[in-house]
Amino acid sequence: MKPLANFVKSLWKSFRNLIWALIVAFMLGVHNFYKQETKSKDDIAFRIEQDVKEEDAAPKD
């Protein structure tokens, strides 16, 4: 029973490390994509203003 427990424990550790690596890779990918999209605070403010104008211009039902 002890070897089975050690095997399951090592599988769990490997699975946990894999999940952690995937989460970190995803977050880095999202961050890098966002960082490329918005280069400065002015760009962010401009995008927010554009979004507000588009929402106001949308036909209201």
Secondary structure, DSSP 8 states (H G I E B T S, - for coil): -HHHHHHHHHHHHHHHHHHHHHHHHHHHHHHHHHHHH--SHHHHHHHHHHHHHHHHHS---
